[in-house]
């Protein structure tokens, strides 16, 4: 097994107290028990794994030795350490190998992993104010495309944003993730290629892999996707789909200039390859400048847009949509019906009320996120010596860069031992390459975010990890 894969599987293994070798052993036992590590697989050499995790070689040696004592692995000098399987079942009750402690200890950690904003207070008030007796007839509607009234409201929203839209062009989904997954399931076959940003939301890559297709990354620079590289890979791979998140991109925060948006539309039209644009944070620019959607330019009918009210109003609501050519939307209808029949009625009911006041909720969310972004930026500048970040123009995340090309994967493991969980850029890299980047969402409460940044600073002062590109990674 490669070091990279095991580090990914280990995730936040070191959260909590106790000796590190025990925590590492517990996590490996858990991975064996759930089937992520199988009998016969060889674990990475101690030195390489230690460097990747930012711990001493002795920590890994003691962990491997303890695993061997309970029969979970076999260690042969000169041949390495090999998984034995699950004949050790029941040993988790023994001292130092209680897998459940990994889950218990995470409760004591500050979570800076999830870019999931809290429900806006005014949305909570709206939820409690709706009288369901006024909507009894609507609640029985079970159309896979979604309620006509909600589709009208969403179409009006796009039209107000200078993308003229008919309700026939809207399919309501359970969040933007489902919109993207439905599009992939309908348009991509096993063995096909999908193009997207080299750093992207893992849910996109997972959806591509789930249908047996291949994800090919396109280069990013400080302004977003590199058009020349996209053009070259369109010609080389002839993909079935392009999937992009160009505005306040997750995780890098880049915002694609209008001339590049127009260039993507021209390539889509010329090659006749569909593109789906994820615009869930497009409205969350701190300057309130709404960059145009790809489909505002002439895509020849090949443009699709995934939208959502979740990031603006309330992630728990799970209301998203696909906007596209009416014929394409009707083709997607059967895929939605197979996935879950239709979006829940109560979510659609609340969705109508929220879309009617959408601009109001955007302003409320921006007031909240601007203040939280200031907390994260101020802490980075004052307490995280040498760290830099991409220009923060909006969205929900700060994309920070560690100095001296330090390993962000090793630092994330080190930070976990200081009580803060944070994702390295590797979690979003389609090539599974380590780098010096860390994603910091500013979606927690002010007090939690402040404490999380304080713990990151404490961890940074004691970090001495391997540089990116080390031959042991």
QUIDADA-V550837 format. One line per field, one symbol per residue. burial: # if it has 9 or more other C-alpha atoms within 8 Angstrom, else .. A space follows every 10 residues. Layout:
burial=???
//
This chain:
burial=..#..##..# .#####.... ########## ###...###. ####.##### #####.#.## ########.# #####....# ######.#.. .#....###. .#..##..## ###.#.#.## ..##.#.... ........#. .#.####..# #########. ..#####.## ########## #####..##. .######### ##.##.###. ########## ..#####.## #.##....## ########## ######...# #########. ..######## ######.... #.###.###. .######### #####..### ######..## .######... ###.#.#### #####..... ##.###..## .##.##..## #..#..#### ..######## ###.###### ########## ########## .#.####### ####...### ########## ....####.. ..#
//
